[in-house]
């Protein structure tokens, strides 16, 4: 008979252990090296544009023929499209995850979750075509617009695309909450919604925040779908909060103009600088989400030992 607290030491081959450690360490450093190379390449390619036209980057006028490369409209468009997508997708994803977690049958729960996760496997160009064919027409009819290719349409379409990410990670976070917490909360006489509000969500909250950051990172990187429905107009909305006007994002700008710019030109360098901004934001969101997930993992281990 073994004590419940006894530890079993499994013999390991010293050579295999060292090889495995070297492989894991090498893979980590290789990934970091690739990221550093990408960052350095973008920075070097951006230098001519920064030197020649860096003073125009924060303007609103994009006229390469006149040496003006204002990026403010596309930065604003990227931010506002992400905000719309998150405002729509986050509550829907969290509520759907709660509903899935309440399905009694494990097989049915896995089937429903797999069906919703299948949305993530649809190519972005297909989403874009659906947006052009249906969503943009719907928005134009609802708001009586000449065209439905506006900022709002891009945000709504992007919310559907990032929904599987939010739903999957949120459902995992809710399922990872120790049963003792929910059982103790129910034993206190709390209603089901109170159990979720006062016991489950505070514990799963950091993981849900990490899921939101990862979803934002994906939203930033979407090109084809957004490019097809946003209208690609290089100007700020008038008024600034008007989401029913056409706009531009960093990814849609890159998708349309990189192939038209001459390699080594100031125009090409300015576009590379825009991609450097995109990579910086995406990498920052990814690092922040990983920090949140690591803290969540440590807290989960601590709760299991309570």
Buried (B, 14 or more C-beta within 10 A) or exposed (E): EEEEEEEEEEEEEEEEEEEEEEEEEEEEEEEEEEEEEBBEEBBEBBBBBBEBBBEBBEBBEBEBEEEBBBBBBBBBBBBBBBBBBBEBBBEBBBEBBBEBBEBEEEEEBEEBBEEBBEBBEBEBEEBBBBBBEEBBBBBBEEEEBEEBBBBBBBBBBBBBBBBBBBBBBBBBBBEBBEEEBBEEBBEEEBEEEEBBEEBBBEBBEBBBBBBBBBBBBBBBBBBBBBBBBBBBBBBBBEEEEEBBBBBBBBBBBBBBBBEEBEEEBBBBBBBBBBBBBBBEBBBEBBEBBEEBBEEBEEEBEEBEEE
